[in-house]
Amino acid sequence: MKFKIQTILLFLFLSTGIFNNSFADTITSSLDSIKGQNNLFDDEIEQFAEDSLKINIEQKKAFLYGNAKIKYQNITITAAYIEINWNQNTIYASYKEDSIGNKIGEPVFTEGKDSFGAEEITYNFNTKKCKIKKIITKEGEGYILGKTVKKVDEDIFYLNKGDYTTCDAKKPHFSIRANRVKVIAGKKIITGPAHLTFFGIPTPLFFPFGYFPNNNHKSSGIIMPSYGESTNMGFFLKDGGYYFTISEKIDLSLKSDIYTQGSWNLKSMLRYKSRYKYSGSINLNYGNMKNSYVGFPDYSEKKDFNIRWSHQQDAKANPSVNFSANVEAGSSTYHRNNSYNDDYLKNTMSSNINLTKSWNQKFFQNLNVSLRHSQNMSNNNINLTLPEISLNSKRIYPFKLIGNSTRKKWYDKISIKYDMNTRNTISTMDSLLFTKNSFSKFRNGMKHNIPISATINLLKYFNFTQNINLTERWYLNQIRKSWNQNNSTLSTDTINKFTRAYDYSITSGINTKIYGLVEFKKGKLAGLRHVISPSLSFRYNPDFSNEKYGYYKTVQINENGDTQGYSIMQNGIYGSPSNQKNGNINFSLGNILDMKIRSKKDTSTTLKKIKIIESLSINTSYNIFSDSLNLSNIRMNARTKLFDIFNITFSSDYDPYLANSSKTNRINQFEISKNKRIARLKSFTTSIGININDKTFNRNQDNEKDHKDHKEFYEIPWDIQANYSLTYNKQHNIAEFADTVQSLSFSGNLKLSKNWKIGFRSGYDFDEKKLTYSSIDIYRDLHCWEMLFNWIPLGYHQSYTLTIRVKAAELRDLKYEKKKDWFTPEYN
């Protein structure tokens, strides 16, 4: 009950001594406020005791029992027992034990947003100092435990026999233990000599000092290395170094790896970030890798380097301008000597730097400037594009401006657009890139394209499309061929001369859709729908080999006086105008087939739609100006998905003409005239992909309710992916020399329990009749620690790595690694 009157009387009695010193009273208490005199407390004390409150006037003390709580200014103390001492201006709080000796009601001290638990707390309101026994407090991601603690300031603690851990168990599984610890709340934790403990048992792992940053701000400091053992390269210290906070936007880490067998690696990573503007990183790696031992036949020493730059612009920074970069360069053996799976499987290094600019209300809509690099690490071939520039205009409708009639005319749909592209590229070996004549091997040019098009609806069901495409090519050089009568050779010279060429093509097309629907009133099948999309078009381009254009010339090629035509732009990156007249009639037929089924239990009209064939297309063309072999190959493509599990694709190529007797080429005679078939198979490619997981077979929850064990099995998270592809290439041969290429890859993950996970990836090489690159990953959650085991059982990179490390980021470098490398003699 409220006892404000008793409180007033209490202070009156304390000041006048009306009652004798032996008086004590017991009052059942609820929340109350006490206003102390100036020589006692500076503010109100709010108190609560679930059981009782006792006052001893002689000792000037109050005793609170049972879920006691004290509030004073911004401080709150809760405990099973609290004692207030007005003489010393202190509060003492502690726990109590139940009938079987368990501690209940352990004190919790809260000051502002910070709080900690302990067995005993003594707090002085005047000095703000505090003595604590067996403290437990959370600092950042970690916990601090101390046998005896002194709180000397609002945020400074001194601990005797303290432990720092990131384990949240009541009895931590591990800790870094020191006799003396200083904690500056929200800033840092500093220890003297310390050692690592497991379950309270000391280990030989000793630290001369401990420093743990504990704030939300970046600060410079030492990066502790991880340690471990590599069978081939010896013991190692890995990723040790120093972290520099250059500014709020930039930081730098310098790290190194050192192996007892002599290998070493230097690594630097510069990161930068400007909020709402951009972010990125620059990574430099350089190392000397010694594999095996000196004198062994498999010993090798290789210096590797790798450079990576990544830059991203925030979308909010400037919506009309965007800059991005993803650059990688390095030695060809870097990825092969790298133990990281994703890097090891890479066969190329590529780089992209892009700058884009867009305009909303201008004629030109997009500008893109890019620099690209690609390096094949198998054959050391390198491709550079320095740069490629594209400029595109928006599509305009010039005839919409004619007249003020609200009724649309057919010519209102005529549109025009402008596209420009220019490139400067080179393809060469990396060893020849910076030689004397390498820059003369760059190929460059510019192409302008103006498409004029219109789509008109005819008779409601047909769409008619008309396109006129104008193209112009610009080059800075051309080639000239000549026959040398003196030595009877054909010479080819490159002439530095501006060269331009234009061409055009006209395309007309018509397409429609035909729907077929069959409905069934009874049974599970409700209906079938077939959508047919026929398309017919005609494309014409003239012959630009005529002398009046000047794009093609004739040259003698032998002593007999035979001649041959050639294009002066045959080395141009955009090619040359066509040297023959083409009039292609193109025909395609698309198909979609789906069905609707009724549910067995659902009596409503709700139907489920299932696609039987997502796409099936057939296309071919006929050149009306060709003197023979007018009909092109017949191509078929199909795609579907079965049971929401199997993804199936199929593409094939059929030749309607017969092959010659030597089976090396086609002749101008149809297959149907001799073999009574429309066409012969030349090649096909098919792939079957499967992607299933624990939810794939658990869709019908109603059926699962009566099968508890069945349901629990499917609640184990797992997934499996597999893909098989087959390519068959027969060319003109009917029986012999048919090439077949097969590939199979598969991967999966299985969570055996709450703490165990297994992952795998592999494939099968049908030519070599063996497994391709394979790896198995095992993960074990060890509460505050985690174990990772990676095993590569086959191939050049075969090895295993066992890593045991702390989960928390603050102690992530506290780990142990054990490696057995692919260079180990047992594997060779």
NORBELFEN-V986294 format. One record per residue. N is the residue number from 1. PSI is psi in radians with two decimals (NA if undefined). Layout:
# NORBELFEN-V986294
n->N psi->PSI
n->N psi->PSI
This chain:
# NORBELFEN-V986294
n->1 psi->2.83
n->2 psi->2.44
n->3 psi->0.90
n->4 psi->-0.60
n->5 psi->-0.77
n->6 psi->-0.61
n->7 psi->-0.77
n->8 psi->-0.77
n->9 psi->-0.66
n->10 psi->-0.86
n->11 psi->-0.53
n->12 psi->-0.74
n->13 psi->-0.67
n->14 psi->-0.57
n->15 psi->-0.45
n->16 psi->-0.36
n->17 psi->0.60
n->18 psi->-0.76
n->19 psi->2.67
n->20 psi->2.88
n->21 psi->-0.26
n->22 psi->-0.02
n->23 psi->2.37
n->24 psi->2.59
n->25 psi->2.73
n->26 psi->2.25
n->27 psi->2.21
n->28 psi->2.23
n->29 psi->2.61
n->30 psi->-2.90
n->31 psi->2.36
n->32 psi->2.92
n->33 psi->2.40
n->34 psi->2.21
n->35 psi->1.88
n->36 psi->2.87
n->37 psi->2.96
n->38 psi->-0.58
n->39 psi->0.06
n->40 psi->-1.58
n->41 psi->2.60
n->42 psi->-0.20
n->43 psi->3.09
n->44 psi->2.56
n->45 psi->2.07
n->46 psi->2.26
n->47 psi->2.64
n->48 psi->2.36
n->49 psi->2.15
n->50 psi->-0.58
n->51 psi->-1.25
n->52 psi->2.89
n->53 psi->2.25
n->54 psi->2.51
n->55 psi->2.24
n->56 psi->1.85
n->57 psi->-0.60
n->58 psi->-0.80
n->59 psi->-0.09
n->60 psi->0.97
n->61 psi->2.68
n->62 psi->2.48
n->63 psi->2.16
n->64 psi->2.29
n->65 psi->2.43
n->66 psi->1.79
n->67 psi->0.88
n->68 psi->2.61
n->69 psi->2.38
n->70 psi->2.31
n->71 psi->2.19
n->72 psi->2.00
n->73 psi->-2.10
n->74 psi->0.32
n->75 psi->2.35
n->76 psi->2.30
n->77 psi->2.25
n->78 psi->2.52
n->79 psi->2.95
n->80 psi->-0.52
n->81 psi->2.29
n->82 psi->2.40
n->83 psi->2.22
n->84 psi->2.25
n->85 psi->1.90
n->86 psi->-0.45
n->87 psi->-0.75
n->88 psi->-0.01
n->89 psi->0.79
n->90 psi->2.79
n->91 psi->2.30
n->92 psi->2.32
n->93 psi->2.50
n->94 psi->3.06
n->95 psi->-3.13
n->96 psi->2.88
n->97 psi->2.50
n->98 psi->-2.96
n->99 psi->-0.38
n->100 psi->0.20
n->101 psi->0.14
n->102 psi->2.48
n->103 psi->2.26
n->104 psi->2.63
n->105 psi->0.70
n->106 psi->2.48
n->107 psi->2.52
n->108 psi->2.18
n->109 psi->2.19
n->110 psi->2.21
n->111 psi->1.85
n->112 psi->-2.14
n->113 psi->-0.15
n->114 psi->2.50
n->115 psi->2.76
n->116 psi->2.76
n->117 psi->2.73
n->118 psi->3.06
n->119 psi->-0.68
n->120 psi->2.49
n->121 psi->2.29
n->122 psi->2.07
n->123 psi->2.34
n->124 psi->2.11
n->125 psi->-0.49
n->126 psi->-0.87
n->127 psi->-0.24
n->128 psi->0.26
n->129 psi->2.79
n->130 psi->2.41
n->131 psi->2.31
n->132 psi->2.49
n->133 psi->2.17
n->134 psi->1.23
n->135 psi->2.61
n->136 psi->1.98
n->137 psi->2.62
n->138 psi->2.25
n->139 psi->1.88
n->140 psi->-2.22
n->141 psi->-0.08
n->142 psi->3.01
n->143 psi->2.51
n->144 psi->2.26
n->145 psi->2.32
n->146 psi->2.49
n->147 psi->-0.90
n->148 psi->2.42
n->149 psi->2.49
n->150 psi->2.21
n->151 psi->1.86
n->152 psi->-0.23
n->153 psi->3.10
n->154 psi->-0.56
n->155 psi->0.34
n->156 psi->2.20
n->157 psi->2.49
n->158 psi->2.20
n->159 psi->2.42
n->160 psi->2.19
n->161 psi->1.19
n->162 psi->2.72
n->163 psi->2.42
n->164 psi->2.27
n->165 psi->2.79
n->166 psi->0.14
n->167 psi->2.27
n->168 psi->0.16
n->169 psi->2.68
n->170 psi->-0.70
n->171 psi->1.72
n->172 psi->2.48
n->173 psi->-0.43
n->174 psi->2.85
n->175 psi->2.81
n->176 psi->1.99
n->177 psi->2.39
n->178 psi->2.64
n->179 psi->-0.55
n->180 psi->2.29
n->181 psi->2.37
n->182 psi->2.24
n->183 psi->2.14
n->184 psi->1.81
n->185 psi->2.32
n->186 psi->0.10
n->187 psi->-1.15
n->188 psi->2.84
n->189 psi->2.21
n->190 psi->2.36
n->191 psi->2.79
n->192 psi->-2.71
n->193 psi->2.33
n->194 psi->2.86
n->195 psi->2.80
n->196 psi->2.40
n->197 psi->2.59
n->198 psi->2.13
n->199 psi->0.64
n->200 psi->-0.05
n->201 psi->2.16
n->202 psi->2.58
n->203 psi->2.87
n->204 psi->-0.15
n->205 psi->1.96
n->206 psi->2.48
n->207 psi->2.27
n->208 psi->-0.48
n->209 psi->2.92
n->210 psi->2.38
n->211 psi->2.07
n->212 psi->1.82
n->213 psi->2.44
n->214 psi->1.07
n->215 psi->2.98
n->216 psi->0.04
n->217 psi->2.55
n->218 psi->2.49
n->219 psi->2.58
n->220 psi->2.66
n->221 psi->3.02
n->222 psi->2.41
n->223 psi->1.99
n->224 psi->2.36
n->225 psi->2.71
n->226 psi->2.71
n->227 psi->2.78
n->228 psi->-2.89
n->229 psi->2.31
n->230 psi->2.21
n->231 psi->-0.65
n->232 psi->-0.53
n->233 psi->0.01
n->234 psi->-2.93
n->235 psi->2.69
n->236 psi->2.70
n->237 psi->2.18
n->238 psi->2.45
n->239 psi->0.62
n->240 psi->2.59
n->241 psi->-2.50
n->242 psi->2.51
n->243 psi->2.21
n->244 psi->2.24
n->245 psi->1.71
n->246 psi->-0.77
n->247 psi->-3.08
n->248 psi->-0.34
n->249 psi->-0.26
n->250 psi->2.38
n->251 psi->2.83
n->252 psi->2.33
n->253 psi->2.30
n->254 psi->2.08
n->255 psi->2.82
n->256 psi->2.74
n->257 psi->2.39
n->258 psi->2.25
n->259 psi->2.54
n->260 psi->-0.34
n->261 psi->0.03
n->262 psi->-0.18
n->263 psi->2.61
n->264 psi->2.80
n->265 psi->2.32
n->266 psi->2.35
n->267 psi->2.41
n->268 psi->2.50
n->269 psi->2.05
n->270 psi->2.15
n->271 psi->2.52
n->272 psi->2.56
n->273 psi->2.25
n->274 psi->2.04
n->275 psi->2.31
n->276 psi->0.23
n->277 psi->-1.16
n->278 psi->2.93
n->279 psi->2.78
n->280 psi->3.13
n->281 psi->2.66
n->282 psi->2.14
n->283 psi->2.27
n->284 psi->2.24
n->285 psi->2.32
n->286 psi->2.29
n->287 psi->2.88
n->288 psi->1.87
n->289 psi->2.10
n->290 psi->2.02
n->291 psi->2.34
n->292 psi->-2.76
n->293 psi->2.60
n->294 psi->2.27
n->295 psi->-0.35
n->296 psi->2.60
n->297 psi->-0.43
n->298 psi->0.22
n->299 psi->2.42
n->300 psi->2.69
n->301 psi->2.24
n->302 psi->2.29
n->303 psi->2.20
n->304 psi->2.59
n->305 psi->2.73
n->306 psi->2.38
n->307 psi->2.29
n->308 psi->2.40
n->309 psi->2.23
n->310 psi->2.33
n->311 psi->2.30
n->312 psi->2.47
n->313 psi->2.37
n->314 psi->2.39
n->315 psi->-0.45
n->316 psi->-0.25
n->317 psi->-0.91
n->318 psi->1.70
n->319 psi->-0.42
n->320 psi->-0.24
n->321 psi->2.32
n->322 psi->2.36
n->323 psi->2.30
n->324 psi->2.68
n->325 psi->2.45
n->326 psi->1.67
n->327 psi->2.36
n->328 psi->2.36
n->329 psi->2.70
n->330 psi->-3.08
n->331 psi->2.64
n->332 psi->-0.34
n->333 psi->0.03
n->334 psi->-0.87
n->335 psi->-0.58
n->336 psi->-0.57
n->337 psi->0.12
n->338 psi->2.38
n->339 psi->0.01
n->340 psi->2.25
n->341 psi->-0.85
n->342 psi->-0.65
n->343 psi->-0.70
n->344 psi->-0.63
n->345 psi->-0.20
n->346 psi->2.31
n->347 psi->-0.15
n->348 psi->2.67
n->349 psi->2.31
n->350 psi->2.69
n->351 psi->2.56
n->352 psi->2.27
n->353 psi->2.15
n->354 psi->2.41
n->355 psi->2.15
n->356 psi->2.54
n->357 psi->2.33
n->358 psi->2.62
n->359 psi->2.42
n->360 psi->-0.74
n->361 psi->0.36
n->362 psi->2.90
n->363 psi->-0.83
n->364 psi->2.30
n->365 psi->-0.71
n->366 psi->2.43
n->367 psi->2.26
n->368 psi->2.23
n->369 psi->2.20
n->370 psi->2.58
n->371 psi->2.31
n->372 psi->2.62
n->373 psi->2.40
n->374 psi->2.27
n->375 psi->2.12
n->376 psi->2.08
n->377 psi->-0.14
n->378 psi->-0.82
n->379 psi->0.06
n->380 psi->0.41
n->381 psi->2.45
n->382 psi->2.40
n->383 psi->2.27
n->384 psi->2.41
n->385 psi->1.91
n->386 psi->1.55
n->387 psi->-2.95
n->388 psi->2.26
n->389 psi->2.28
n->390 psi->2.40
n->391 psi->2.19
n->392 psi->2.46
n->393 psi->2.89
n->394 psi->2.80
n->395 psi->2.22
n->396 psi->2.70
n->397 psi->1.56
n->398 psi->-0.52
n->399 psi->-0.07
n->400 psi->-0.35
n->401 psi->-0.18
n->402 psi->2.21
n->403 psi->2.85
n->404 psi->0.18
n->405 psi->2.41
n->406 psi->-0.25
n->407 psi->2.25
n->408 psi->2.39
n->409 psi->2.83
n->410 psi->-0.58
n->411 psi->-0.17
n->412 psi->-0.37
n->413 psi->0.00
n->414 psi->2.23
n->415 psi->2.76
n->416 psi->2.59
n->417 psi->2.77
n->418 psi->2.31
n->419 psi->2.39
n->420 psi->2.45
n->421 psi->2.35
n->422 psi->2.46
n->423 psi->2.65
n->424 psi->1.89
n->425 psi->2.78
n->426 psi->2.52
n->427 psi->2.08
n->428 psi->3.12
n->429 psi->2.55
n->430 psi->-0.49
n->431 psi->-0.32
n->432 psi->0.03
n->433 psi->-0.72
n->434 psi->0.50
n->435 psi->3.07
n->436 psi->-0.75
n->437 psi->0.24
n->438 psi->-0.64
n->439 psi->-0.36
n->440 psi->-0.19
n->441 psi->0.00
n->442 psi->2.40
n->443 psi->2.30
n->444 psi->2.91
n->445 psi->3.11
n->446 psi->2.43
n->447 psi->2.31
n->448 psi->2.41
n->449 psi->2.26
n->450 psi->1.77
n->451 psi->2.31
n->452 psi->2.17
n->453 psi->2.82
n->454 psi->2.47
n->455 psi->2.18
n->456 psi->2.39
n->457 psi->2.23
n->458 psi->2.26
n->459 psi->0.53
n->460 psi->-0.53
n->461 psi->-0.11
n->462 psi->2.48
n->463 psi->2.11
n->464 psi->2.25
n->465 psi->2.31
n->466 psi->2.23
n->467 psi->2.39
n->468 psi->2.14
n->469 psi->2.07
n->470 psi->2.25
n->471 psi->2.40
n->472 psi->2.34
n->473 psi->2.41
n->474 psi->2.31
n->475 psi->2.72
n->476 psi->-0.05
n->477 psi->2.99
n->478 psi->2.89
n->479 psi->2.68
n->480 psi->2.19
n->481 psi->2.52
n->482 psi->2.64
n->483 psi->2.17
n->484 psi->1.93
n->485 psi->-0.48
n->486 psi->-0.81
n->487 psi->0.15
n->488 psi->0.91
n->489 psi->2.71
n->490 psi->2.11
n->491 psi->2.51
n->492 psi->2.09
n->493 psi->2.58
n->494 psi->2.13
n->495 psi->2.18
n->496 psi->1.66
n->497 psi->2.35
n->498 psi->2.25
n->499 psi->2.30
n->500 psi->2.64
n->501 psi->2.43
n->502 psi->2.72
n->503 psi->3.03
n->504 psi->2.80
n->505 psi->2.68
n->506 psi->2.28
n->507 psi->2.28
n->508 psi->2.39
n->509 psi->2.74
n->510 psi->2.44
n->511 psi->2.82
n->512 psi->3.14
n->513 psi->2.40
n->514 psi->2.20
n->515 psi->2.31
n->516 psi->2.27
n->517 psi->2.27
n->518 psi->2.20
n->519 psi->2.56
n->520 psi->2.21
n->521 psi->-0.40
n->522 psi->2.77
n->523 psi->3.07
n->524 psi->-0.59
n->525 psi->2.09
n->526 psi->-0.49
n->527 psi->2.83
n->528 psi->2.43
n->529 psi->2.28
n->530 psi->2.14
n->531 psi->2.11
n->532 psi->2.28
n->533 psi->1.52
n->534 psi->2.56
n->535 psi->2.37
n->536 psi->2.28
n->537 psi->2.81
n->538 psi->2.23
n->539 psi->2.27
n->540 psi->2.34
n->541 psi->2.41
n->542 psi->3.05
n->543 psi->2.07
n->544 psi->0.31
n->545 psi->-0.04
n->546 psi->2.52
n->547 psi->-0.44
n->548 psi->-0.42
n->549 psi->-0.55
n->550 psi->0.26
n->551 psi->-0.43
n->552 psi->2.50
n->553 psi->2.93
n->554 psi->2.46
n->555 psi->2.52
n->556 psi->2.44
n->557 psi->-0.13
n->558 psi->3.08
n->559 psi->-0.30
n->560 psi->-0.12
n->561 psi->0.14
n->562 psi->2.52
n->563 psi->2.85
n->564 psi->2.45
n->565 psi->2.64
n->566 psi->2.74
n->567 psi->2.37
n->568 psi->-0.16
n->569 psi->0.47
n->570 psi->-0.33
n->571 psi->0.06
n->572 psi->2.48
n->573 psi->-0.31
n->574 psi->0.19
n->575 psi->-2.80
n->576 psi->2.81
n->577 psi->2.70
n->578 psi->2.46
n->579 psi->0.27
n->580 psi->2.66
n->581 psi->2.31
n->582 psi->2.40
n->583 psi->1.51
n->584 psi->2.17
n->585 psi->1.99
n->586 psi->2.36
n->587 psi->2.36
n->588 psi->2.63
n->589 psi->2.00
n->590 psi->2.58
n->591 psi->2.46
n->592 psi->2.29
n->593 psi->2.16
n->594 psi->2.94
n->595 psi->2.83
n->596 psi->2.35
n->597 psi->2.69
n->598 psi->2.59
n->599 psi->2.53
n->600 psi->-0.62
n->601 psi->-0.48
n->602 psi->2.06
n->603 psi->-0.03
n->604 psi->-3.09
n->605 psi->0.14
n->606 psi->2.25
n->607 psi->2.58
n->608 psi->2.25
n->609 psi->2.27
n->610 psi->2.23
n->611 psi->2.18
n->612 psi->-0.86
n->613 psi->1.98
n->614 psi->-0.61
n->615 psi->2.35
n->616 psi->1.97
n->617 psi->2.53
n->618 psi->2.30
n->619 psi->2.66
n->620 psi->3.09
n->621 psi->2.81
n->622 psi->2.16
n->623 psi->1.95
n->624 psi->-0.31
n->625 psi->-0.10
n->626 psi->2.47
n->627 psi->-0.26
n->628 psi->2.91
n->629 psi->0.85
n->630 psi->-0.59
n->631 psi->2.28
n->632 psi->3.04
n->633 psi->2.67
n->634 psi->2.15
n->635 psi->2.43
n->636 psi->2.37
n->637 psi->2.43
n->638 psi->2.63
n->639 psi->2.38
n->640 psi->2.96
n->641 psi->2.14
n->642 psi->2.25
n->643 psi->0.39
n->644 psi->0.43
n->645 psi->-0.87
n->646 psi->2.17
n->647 psi->2.06
n->648 psi->2.26
n->649 psi->2.62
n->650 psi->2.35
n->651 psi->2.49
n->652 psi->2.80
n->653 psi->2.20
n->654 psi->2.41
n->655 psi->2.13
n->656 psi->-0.13
n->657 psi->2.69
n->658 psi->2.71
n->659 psi->2.69
n->660 psi->3.06
n->661 psi->-0.52
n->662 psi->0.00
n->663 psi->0.58
n->664 psi->-0.28
n->665 psi->2.91
n->666 psi->2.70
n->667 psi->2.87
n->668 psi->1.07
n->669 psi->2.29
n->670 psi->2.59
n->671 psi->-0.61
n->672 psi->-0.42
n->673 psi->-0.43
n->674 psi->-0.82
n->675 psi->0.04
n->676 psi->0.68
n->677 psi->2.70
n->678 psi->-0.74
n->679 psi->2.87
n->680 psi->2.56
n->681 psi->2.23
n->682 psi->-0.75
n->683 psi->2.75
n->684 psi->2.71
n->685 psi->2.29
n->686 psi->2.61
n->687 psi->2.50
n->688 psi->2.08
n->689 psi->2.50
n->690 psi->2.41
n->691 psi->1.82
n->692 psi->2.71
n->693 psi->-3.01
n->694 psi->-0.30
n->695 psi->-0.18
n->696 psi->-0.77
n->697 psi->0.34
n->698 psi->0.63
n->699 psi->-0.55
n->700 psi->1.57
n->701 psi->-0.51
n->702 psi->-0.69
n->703 psi->-0.34
n->704 psi->-0.34
n->705 psi->-0.57
n->706 psi->0.09
n->707 psi->1.38
n->708 psi->-0.82
n->709 psi->-0.72
n->710 psi->-0.73
n->711 psi->-0.76
n->712 psi->-0.60
n->713 psi->-0.77
n->714 psi->-0.15
n->715 psi->-0.10
n->716 psi->2.01
n->717 psi->2.26
n->718 psi->2.77
n->719 psi->2.58
n->720 psi->2.31
n->721 psi->2.41
n->722 psi->2.58
n->723 psi->2.24
n->724 psi->2.32
n->725 psi->2.54
n->726 psi->2.21
n->727 psi->2.20
n->728 psi->2.14
n->729 psi->1.95
n->730 psi->-0.36
n->731 psi->-2.33
n->732 psi->-0.17
n->733 psi->2.40
n->734 psi->-0.61
n->735 psi->-0.91
n->736 psi->2.90
n->737 psi->0.58
n->738 psi->2.21
n->739 psi->2.33
n->740 psi->2.22
n->741 psi->2.21
n->742 psi->2.60
n->743 psi->2.56
n->744 psi->2.25
n->745 psi->2.59
n->746 psi->2.67
n->747 psi->2.87
n->748 psi->2.92
n->749 psi->2.51
n->750 psi->2.18
n->751 psi->1.73
n->752 psi->-0.63
n->753 psi->-2.97
n->754 psi->-0.53
n->755 psi->-0.22
n->756 psi->2.31
n->757 psi->2.52
n->758 psi->2.35
n->759 psi->2.63
n->760 psi->2.77
n->761 psi->2.45
n->762 psi->-3.02
n->763 psi->3.11
n->764 psi->2.27
n->765 psi->1.91
n->766 psi->-0.45
n->767 psi->-0.83
n->768 psi->-0.21
n->769 psi->0.89
n->770 psi->2.90
n->771 psi->2.55
n->772 psi->-2.90
n->773 psi->2.21
n->774 psi->2.56
n->775 psi->2.59
n->776 psi->2.27
n->777 psi->2.28
n->778 psi->2.28
n->779 psi->2.35
n->780 psi->2.14
n->781 psi->2.06
n->782 psi->0.70
n->783 psi->-1.59
n->784 psi->-0.19
n->785 psi->2.99
n->786 psi->2.57
n->787 psi->2.33
n->788 psi->2.26
n->789 psi->2.09
n->790 psi->2.23
n->791 psi->2.15
n->792 psi->1.74
n->793 psi->-0.27
n->794 psi->2.78
n->795 psi->-3.08
n->796 psi->-0.59
n->797 psi->0.29
n->798 psi->2.36
n->799 psi->3.04
n->800 psi->2.63
n->801 psi->2.20
n->802 psi->2.15
n->803 psi->2.26
n->804 psi->2.12
n->805 psi->2.84
n->806 psi->2.47
n->807 psi->-0.80
n->808 psi->2.44
n->809 psi->-0.53
n->810 psi->-0.52
n->811 psi->0.51
n->812 psi->-0.47
n->813 psi->-0.06
n->814 psi->1.62
n->815 psi->2.89
n->816 psi->2.34
n->817 psi->2.43
n->818 psi->2.11
n->819 psi->2.58
n->820 psi->1.94
n->821 psi->2.87
n->822 psi->-0.24
n->823 psi->-0.05
n->824 psi->2.40
n->825 psi->-0.56
n->826 psi->-0.43
n->827 psi->-0.16
n->828 psi->NA
